[in-house]
Amino acid sequence: MTRSNAFWSTVTVLGIGAAILVSSALSRGVEYYQTGSDRLTQDQAKELRSPVRYSKQSIARGRITFSRNCTACHGADGKAQLDLVGNATDLTDPKVWQSGTAEGQIFRSIRDGAGNGMAPFKTQLHEERDIWDLVNFIRSLWPESARPKLKEDEATKK
């Protein structure tokens, strides 16, 4: 087995293990939530705007974060068609989302968790920019007609 294959095999096993743990916790009724003043309300999240442009660079960074943190539940394509986690949201179809599709609402779902099924990722994603890049990547999975308009990367602007 090559190093690359060994790496991806390990990533897959760890991802499946994480999905099993989350699924097990959910089946026992464990709720994920955060308390404290830094948790956004739904209204605050709806008004929150991303400081990170919806650009190719941001989407590429978000894709890396997604592959490291989200595929165990949402799948590599974001469609959540995995047998291990039955209640993960299909990220490619914003019509089925229950926690809102505004950029701030997506940020809130990632950072603070969403409902009883999605754990908060605030402790795994320490930089807000990483979360905003992930928001941009997730929005890039939407049907083209629903995506925001792609903006130039800062480095390519003159």
Contacts in CASP RR format, 6 or more apart in sequence:
PFRMAT RR
TARGET T0000
AUTHOR 0000-0000-0000
METHOD contacts of the structure
MODEL  1
MTRSNAFWSTVTVLGIGAAILVSSALSRGVEYYQTGSDRLTQDQAKELRS
PVRYSKQSIARGRITFSRNCTACHGADGKAQLDLVGNATDLTDPKVWQSG
TAEGQIFRSIRDGAGNGMAPFKTQLHEERDIWDLVNFIRSLWPESARPKL
KEDEATKK
1 9 0 8 1.000
15 71 0 8 1.000
15 72 0 8 1.000
16 72 0 8 1.000
16 84 0 8 1.000
17 72 0 8 1.000
18 72 0 8 1.000
19 72 0 8 1.000
19 73 0 8 1.000
19 82 0 8 1.000
19 84 0 8 1.000
19 85 0 8 1.000
20 84 0 8 1.000
22 72 0 8 1.000
22 73 0 8 1.000
22 85 0 8 1.000
22 117 0 8 1.000
22 119 0 8 1.000
23 84 0 8 1.000
23 85 0 8 1.000
23 86 0 8 1.000
26 87 0 8 1.000
26 116 0 8 1.000
26 117 0 8 1.000
29 116 0 8 1.000
31 115 0 8 1.000
31 116 0 8 1.000
32 113 0 8 1.000
32 115 0 8 1.000
32 116 0 8 1.000
32 117 0 8 1.000
32 118 0 8 1.000
32 119 0 8 1.000
32 120 0 8 1.000
33 112 0 8 1.000
33 113 0 8 1.000
33 115 0 8 1.000
33 120 0 8 1.000
34 112 0 8 1.000
34 113 0 8 1.000
34 120 0 8 1.000
34 122 0 8 1.000
39 112 0 8 1.000
40 48 0 8 1.000
40 104 0 8 1.000
40 107 0 8 1.000
40 108 0 8 1.000
40 111 0 8 1.000
40 112 0 8 1.000
42 99 0 8 1.000
42 105 0 8 1.000
42 108 0 8 1.000
44 108 0 8 1.000
45 102 0 8 1.000
45 104 0 8 1.000
45 105 0 8 1.000
45 107 0 8 1.000
45 108 0 8 1.000
46 100 0 8 1.000
46 102 0 8 1.000
46 104 0 8 1.000
46 105 0 8 1.000
47 104 0 8 1.000
48 102 0 8 1.000
48 103 0 8 1.000
48 104 0 8 1.000
48 105 0 8 1.000
48 107 0 8 1.000
48 108 0 8 1.000
49 103 0 8 1.000
49 104 0 8 1.000
50 103 0 8 1.000
50 104 0 8 1.000
50 107 0 8 1.000
50 132 0 8 1.000
50 135 0 8 1.000
50 136 0 8 1.000
51 132 0 8 1.000
52 58 0 8 1.000
52 129 0 8 1.000
52 132 0 8 1.000
52 133 0 8 1.000
52 135 0 8 1.000
52 136 0 8 1.000
53 151 0 8 1.000
53 152 0 8 1.000
53 153 0 8 1.000
53 154 0 8 1.000
54 136 0 8 1.000
54 139 0 8 1.000
54 148 0 8 1.000
54 149 0 8 1.000
54 150 0 8 1.000
54 151 0 8 1.000
55 136 0 8 1.000
55 150 0 8 1.000
55 151 0 8 1.000
55 152 0 8 1.000
55 153 0 8 1.000
55 154 0 8 1.000
56 150 0 8 1.000
56 153 0 8 1.000
57 153 0 8 1.000
57 154 0 8 1.000
57 155 0 8 1.000
58 132 0 8 1.000
58 133 0 8 1.000
58 136 0 8 1.000
58 137 0 8 1.000
58 153 0 8 1.000
59 133 0 8 1.000
59 136 0 8 1.000
59 137 0 8 1.000
59 140 0 8 1.000
61 130 0 8 1.000
61 133 0 8 1.000
61 137 0 8 1.000
62 130 0 8 1.000
62 133 0 8 1.000
62 134 0 8 1.000
62 136 0 8 1.000
62 137 0 8 1.000
63 137 0 8 1.000
65 125 0 8 1.000
65 130 0 8 1.000
65 133 0 8 1.000
65 134 0 8 1.000
65 137 0 8 1.000
66 74 0 8 1.000
66 78 0 8 1.000
66 134 0 8 1.000
66 137 0 8 1.000
66 138 0 8 1.000
67 76 0 8 1.000
69 121 0 8 1.000
69 124 0 8 1.000
69 125 0 8 1.000
69 134 0 8 1.000
70 78 0 8 1.000
70 134 0 8 1.000
71 78 0 8 1.000
72 82 0 8 1.000
72 84 0 8 1.000
72 85 0 8 1.000
73 80 0 8 1.000
73 82 0 8 1.000
73 84 0 8 1.000
73 85 0 8 1.000
73 88 0 8 1.000
73 118 0 8 1.000
74 80 0 8 1.000
74 82 0 8 1.000
74 88 0 8 1.000
74 89 0 8 1.000
74 90 0 8 1.000
74 91 0 8 1.000
75 81 0 8 1.000
75 82 0 8 1.000
75 88 0 8 1.000
77 92 0 8 1.000
77 141 0 8 1.000
78 90 0 8 1.000
78 91 0 8 1.000
78 92 0 8 1.000
78 141 0 8 1.000
79 90 0 8 1.000
79 91 0 8 1.000
79 92 0 8 1.000
80 86 0 8 1.000
80 88 0 8 1.000
80 89 0 8 1.000
80 90 0 8 1.000
80 91 0 8 1.000
81 90 0 8 1.000
82 88 0 8 1.000
87 117 0 8 1.000
88 117 0 8 1.000
88 118 0 8 1.000
89 96 0 8 1.000
89 97 0 8 1.000
89 98 0 8 1.000
89 114 0 8 1.000
89 118 0 8 1.000
90 96 0 8 1.000
91 138 0 8 1.000
91 141 0 8 1.000
92 141 0 8 1.000
92 142 0 8 1.000
92 143 0 8 1.000
93 142 0 8 1.000
94 101 0 8 1.000
94 142 0 8 1.000
94 146 0 8 1.000
98 114 0 8 1.000
98 115 0 8 1.000
99 105 0 8 1.000
99 108 0 8 1.000
99 109 0 8 1.000
99 114 0 8 1.000
99 115 0 8 1.000
100 106 0 8 1.000
100 109 0 8 1.000
103 135 0 8 1.000
103 139 0 8 1.000
104 135 0 8 1.000
106 135 0 8 1.000
106 138 0 8 1.000
106 139 0 8 1.000
107 131 0 8 1.000
107 132 0 8 1.000
107 135 0 8 1.000
108 114 0 8 1.000
109 118 0 8 1.000
110 121 0 8 1.000
110 125 0 8 1.000
110 131 0 8 1.000
110 134 0 8 1.000
110 135 0 8 1.000
111 120 0 8 1.000
111 121 0 8 1.000
111 122 0 8 1.000
111 125 0 8 1.000
111 128 0 8 1.000
111 131 0 8 1.000
112 120 0 8 1.000
112 122 0 8 1.000
113 119 0 8 1.000
113 120 0 8 1.000
113 121 0 8 1.000
121 131 0 8 1.000
125 131 0 8 1.000
125 134 0 8 1.000
139 147 0 8 1.000
139 148 0 8 1.000
140 147 0 8 1.000
END
